[in-house]
Amino acid sequence: MNLHPALTAGRTAVITGAASGVGLAAARRFAGLGLNVVMADRDADSLDEAAAAVRAAAPGAEVVALAVDVAEFDQVAGLRDLTFGQFGDVAVLMNNAGVSGGGNAFQNRDGWDRVLGVNLGGVINGVQAFTQAMIDQNRPAAILNTGSKQGITTPPGDTAYNVSKAGIKALTEGLQHTLRETPGCLVTAHLLIPGFTFTGMTRGAPDKPAGAWTASQVIDFALERLTAGDFYILCPDNEVTRDIDNARITWAAQDITHNRPPLSRWHPDWKAPFAEFLERQIPKS
Ligand SMILES: NC(=O)c1ccc[n+]([C@@H]2O[C@H](COP(=O)([O-])OP(=O)(O)OC[C@H]3O[C@@H](n4cnc5c(N)ncnc54)[C@H](O)[C@@H]3O)[C@@H](O)[C@H]2O)c1
């Protein structure tokens, strides 16, 4: 398969949150394609281990690891300077570092700062630090920001996480609009929306739950959809199909257009209507 033109051997990918999960799977995949890989993560010990694993899996690949807290703009600007200094190129920027455990709307103030600072602040920092320099290269390049279905359907539980991911969605949509309005711009932006994926974030049990995808499945899907030119890279998993996602997203948007209570999907009065709606939306096989 011919991949997106940014995914060319000898070019360079920068990945945040690269010590684990989706970011680590991306680093392995990009190194395997012959790209130089710059792996950034706050967890320096895991990062060194992860970089060694990527080097072992892709001998000959140029793999650089840098301890970076994405919530700090100066550190993200340092990541940009190191990458351009060493490779003179950024073909792929994957703003992927993320944490959960924020909390509901009126609790855990510190958790809110942490989740918004890393998830949303980290992506803003990446976009602000790298985008103009990537445009100025005049070569095909892609920015992938990792969002979440929780930023679209906003389920109950971790409201801080939902807010951070809804912010990433709005930021990335605005970024892509600006890029496509910029004359001659060869950089595109994409919103990666993983489904349930077995990673450090979701690893409650030692074994992957049947419903979850592996991180490398997410990356395989992301590269296929990136190459097809998709902006919204909406991943299924082993339980949630594209039709189910489409129905849930439509229902969430219709909370507004049909004047229902928010999060009606989880409201006892709307349980049955939602189940009927889902039934109608899913094509019978
Ligand atoms: N796992 C899922 O089911 C799932 C679903 C939807 C979205 N996501 C998103 O995917 C992305 C990757 O998460 P994952 O599931 O691979 O989890 P993970 O915990 O395996 O990986 C996240 C990585 O981010 C790093 N990180 C955390 N804070 C950081 C900071 N301030 N600076 C730099 N690095 C930092 C962590 O050290 C870790 O290595 C996240 O943005 C997450 O919100 C995951």
The ligand as an ORCA input file, in Angstrom:
! r2SCAN-3c Opt
* xyz 0 1
  N      -6.361      3.586     25.803
  C      -7.558      3.979     25.375
  O      -8.562      3.229     25.424
  C      -7.703      5.361     24.808
  C      -8.939      5.708     24.228
  C      -9.089      6.969     23.680
  C      -8.034      7.868     23.709
  N      -6.838      7.509     24.284
  C      -5.759      8.511     24.263
  O      -4.605      7.916     23.673
  C      -3.455      8.662     24.089
  C      -2.363      7.690     24.484
  O      -2.761      7.032     25.682
  P      -2.539      5.476     25.921
  O      -3.863      4.847     25.972
  O      -1.514      4.964     24.987
  O      -2.029      5.509     27.443
  P      -0.598      5.226     28.088
  O      -0.757      5.585     29.526
  O      -0.137      3.853     27.747
  O       0.374      6.278     27.370
  C       0.344      7.657     27.672
  C       1.779      8.158     27.764
  O       1.729      9.578     27.968
  C       2.779      9.908     28.876
  N       2.531     11.192     29.522
  C       1.628     11.471     30.493
  N       1.754     12.753     30.869
  C       2.732     13.298     30.119
  C       3.326     14.599     30.040
  N       2.913     15.600     30.841
  N       4.304     14.812     29.132
  C       4.734     13.803     28.332
  N       4.245     12.556     28.378
  C       3.241     12.307     29.251
  C       2.771      8.758     29.880
  O       4.007      8.703     30.606
  C       2.555      7.570     28.946
  O       3.793      7.016     28.509
  C      -3.929      9.566     25.226
  O      -4.074     10.889     24.728
  C      -5.269      8.983     25.599
  O      -6.113      9.954     26.178
  C      -6.653      6.280     24.817
*
